[in-house]
Amino acid sequence: MLDAGLLLIRLVIGLAFVGHGAQKLFGWFGGYGLKGTGGWFDSIGMKPGVTMALLAGLAEFVGGALFALGLLTPLAGILIAGTMVIAIVKVHGANGFWSTQNGYEYNLILLAAAIGVALTGPGRYAFDALLG
């Protein structure tokens, strides 16, 4: 049951991050693409905005895909956690804890889940298990 639980966590979180990365990179799923996201990044002091949007989108897209697959799981966890730390510092931290006030609650939960899986391992139903 542990392995099935880890698979469920990896798939839900990983695929959500793939979607967020695709929003930034390609404008899919209601996203604004690199230009739109880059403009917003510029407006919050993350310059150059388009470059930062590209890096964030790649971290989310690649990190999420690796996390969902259970492939290079420690790296995937770092990519996901890194984007969440930046989201907390640059966007949500000043708003307090609760997500109902646009705080960092949700980002912290995702960060903890990504690091937790990276530290414990992705479980038996993962590409890492096949490779190691």
C-alpha positions in Angstrom: 0.0 0.0 0.0 2.9 2.4 0.7 4.1 2.1 -3.0 0.5 2.8 -4.2 0.3 5.9 -1.9 3.6 7.2 -3.2 2.5 6.7 -6.8 -0.7 8.6 -6.1 1.2 11.5 -4.5 3.8 11.6 -7.3 1.1 11.5 -10.1 -1.1 14.2 -8.7 1.6 16.6 -7.7 3.9 15.8 -10.7 1.1 16.2 -13.3 -0.1 19.4 -11.7 3.4 20.9 -12.0 3.6 19.7 -15.6 0.4 21.7 -16.2 1.8 24.8 -14.5 5.0 24.6 -16.5 2.9 24.3 -19.7 1.0 27.4 -18.7 4.2 29.4 -18.5 6.0 27.8 -21.4 3.3 27.3 -24.0 0.2 29.2 -22.8 -1.7 26.0 -22.4 -4.5 25.4 -19.8 -5.4 29.1 -19.6 -1.8 30.2 -19.1 -0.2 33.3 -20.5 2.9 31.8 -22.1 6.4 33.1 -21.8 5.6 36.7 -22.8 2.6 37.1 -20.5 4.2 35.3 -17.6 7.5 37.2 -18.2 5.6 40.5 -18.0 4.1 39.6 -14.7 7.5 38.4 -13.4 9.0 41.7 -14.5 6.2 43.5 -12.5 7.1 41.7 -9.3 10.9 42.3 -9.7 11.9 39.0 -11.2 14.0 40.3 -14.1 14.5 39.6 -16.9 11.0 38.4 -16.8 10.9 36.2 -19.9 14.1 34.4 -18.9 12.8 33.9 -15.4 9.5 32.6 -16.8 11.4 30.2 -19.0 13.4 28.9 -16.1 10.4 28.6 -13.8 8.4 26.9 -16.6 11.2 24.4 -17.3 11.6 23.7 -13.6 7.9 23.0 -13.2 7.4 21.1 -16.5 10.6 18.9 -16.3 10.5 18.6 -12.5 6.8 17.6 -12.6 7.3 15.0 -15.3 10.3 13.5 -13.5 8.3 13.5 -10.3 5.3 11.8 -11.8 7.5 9.2 -13.5 9.6 8.6 -10.3 12.7 9.2 -12.4 15.6 11.1 -10.9 13.3 11.7 -8.0 15.7 13.7 -5.8 16.3 16.1 -8.7 12.6 16.3 -9.4 12.0 17.1 -5.7 14.6 19.9 -5.7 13.1 21.4 -8.9 9.6 21.4 -7.4 10.8 22.6 -4.0 12.9 25.4 -5.6 9.9 26.8 -7.5 7.8 26.7 -4.3 10.5 28.5 -2.2 10.7 31.3 -4.9 6.8 31.5 -5.0 6.8 31.9 -1.2 9.5 34.5 -1.1 8.4 36.6 -4.1 4.6 36.2 -4.1 2.9 34.6 -1.1 5.1 35.1 2.0 4.1 38.6 2.7 0.4 37.6 2.8 0.8 35.3 5.8 0.2 31.6 6.1 -3.4 30.9 4.9 -4.1 30.4 1.3 -7.5 32.1 1.7 -5.5 35.3 2.0 -3.1 34.3 -0.9 -0.6 33.1 1.7 2.0 30.4 1.4 0.1 27.5 2.9 -0.4 25.6 -0.3 3.1 26.2 -1.5 4.5 24.9 1.7 2.4 21.8 1.5 3.7 21.1 -2.0 7.3 21.8 -1.0 7.0 19.4 2.0 5.5 16.7 -0.2 8.2 17.0 -2.9 11.0 17.0 -0.4 9.4 14.1 1.6 9.1 11.9 -1.5 12.6 12.9 -2.6 14.0 11.8 0.8 12.0 8.6 1.2 12.1 7.5 -2.4 9.5 7.2 -5.1 8.3 3.7 -4.2 8.3 0.5 -6.2 6.1 1.9 -9.0 8.7 4.2 -10.4 11.4 4.3 -13.0 14.0 4.9 -10.3 13.1 1.4 -8.9 13.7 -0.1 -12.3 17.1 1.6 -12.6 18.4 1.0 -9.1 
